[in-house]
Amino acid sequence: MEPVPVPVTVYLKEQEQEQEDDEEEEQEQEEQEEEEQEQEQEQEEQQQQEQEEEDDEEEEQEQEEQEQEQEQEQQQQQEQEQQEQQEQEEEEQEEEEQEQQEQEEEQEQQEQQEEEQQEQEQQQQQEQQEQEQEQEQQE
């Protein structure tokens, strides 16, 4: 009896099937790997975006703080200038008042002097008159 060639075909078929199976598995694995890679990349991109946003926020905050500081400095400067101006004005006013006082005093002195002079003149006149009278009497 000759051996039937059927087993060979069967064997071959089995082998083919195995190979196919293997290939399928490989493909599946590859796809899975690709997917994982994609996911990783997405995650990375997301992280990067988040980091960028954080950075942006920080920068904004810093800028705000700087602006606030500047404003404060400006305000302080303004206040100082105002104060200085006020002090100067007060000083000027004081000087003016002093000047006025001095002037008034001078005027008073002058008036007093004039008064005294008048009195003196009057006295002199009186004396002269008296003298004249005396002379007349003698005569």
C-alpha positions in Angstrom: 0.0 0.0 0.0 1.2 3.4 -0.9 1.1 6.1 1.6 -1.7 8.6 1.0 -0.4 12.1 0.4 -3.3 13.6 2.3 -1.3 14.1 5.5 1.3 16.1 3.7 -1.4 18.5 2.5 -2.8 18.6 5.9 0.6 19.3 7.4 1.2 22.0 4.8 -2.1 23.5 5.6 -1.4 23.6 9.3 1.9 25.2 8.7 0.3 27.8 6.6 -2.2 28.5 9.2 0.5 28.9 11.8 2.4 31.3 9.7 -0.7 33.3 9.2 -1.5 33.3 12.8 2.0 34.4 13.6 1.8 37.2 11.1 -1.5 38.3 12.5 -0.1 38.4 16.0 2.9 40.3 14.9 0.8 42.8 13.2 -1.4 43.2 16.2 1.6 43.7 18.3 2.9 46.3 16.0 -0.4 48.1 16.0 -0.5 48.0 19.7 3.0 49.4 19.9 2.1 52.2 17.5 -0.9 53.0 19.6 1.1 53.2 22.8 3.6 55.4 21.1 0.9 57.7 19.9 -0.5 57.9 23.4 2.9 58.7 24.8 3.3 61.5 22.3 -0.1 62.9 23.1 0.7 62.8 26.8 4.0 64.6 26.2 2.3 67.2 24.1 -0.3 67.8 26.7 2.4 68.1 29.4 4.3 70.6 27.2 1.1 72.6 26.7 0.4 72.7 30.4 4.0 73.7 31.2 3.7 76.5 28.6 0.5 77.7 30.2 2.1 77.7 33.6 5.0 79.7 32.3 2.7 82.1 30.7 0.8 82.6 33.9 4.0 83.1 35.9 5.2 85.7 33.4 1.9 87.5 33.6 2.0 87.5 37.4 5.6 88.8 37.4 4.6 91.6 35.0 1.6 92.5 37.2 3.9 92.7 40.3 6.3 94.8 38.5 3.6 97.2 37.4 2.3 97.4 40.9 5.8 98.2 42.2 6.2 100.9 39.7 2.9 102.4 40.6 3.8 102.4 44.2 7.1 104.0 43.5 5.4 106.7 41.5 2.9 107.3 44.2 5.7 107.6 46.8 7.5 110.1 44.6 4.5 112.1 44.1 3.8 112.2 47.8 7.3 113.3 48.5 7.1 116.0 45.9 3.9 117.2 47.4 5.3 117.3 50.8 8.4 119.2 49.6 6.2 121.7 47.9 4.0 122.1 50.9 7.1 122.7 53.1 8.4 125.2 50.7 5.2 127.1 50.6 5.0 127.1 54.4 8.5 128.4 54.6 7.7 131.2 52.1 4.6 132.1 54.0 6.6 132.3 57.3 9.1 134.5 55.6 6.4 136.8 54.3 4.8 137.0 57.7 8.1 137.9 59.3 8.7 140.6 56.7 5.3 142.0 57.3 5.9 142.0 61.0 9.2 143.8 60.5 7.6 146.4 58.3 4.9 147.0 60.9 7.4 147.4 63.6 9.3 149.8 61.5 6.2 151.8 60.8 5.4 151.9 64.5 8.8 153.1 65.3 8.6 155.8 62.7 5.2 157.0 64.0 6.6 157.1 67.5 9.6 159.1 66.3 7.3 161.6 64.5 5.2 161.9 67.6 8.2 162.6 69.7 9.4 165.2 67.3 6.1 166.9 67.3 6.0 167.0 71.0 9.5 168.5 71.1 8.5 171.1 68.6 5.5 172.0 70.6 7.6 172.3 73.7 10.0 174.5 71.9 7.3 176.7 70.6 5.9 177.0 74.1 9.2 177.9 75.6 9.8 180.5 72.9 6.4 182.0 73.5 7.1 182.1 77.2 10.4 183.8 76.6 8.9 186.3 74.4 6.2 187.0 76.9 8.9 187.5 79.6 10.7 189.9 77.4 7.6 191.9 76.8 7.0 192.0 80.4 10.4 193.3 81.2 10.0 195.9 78.7 
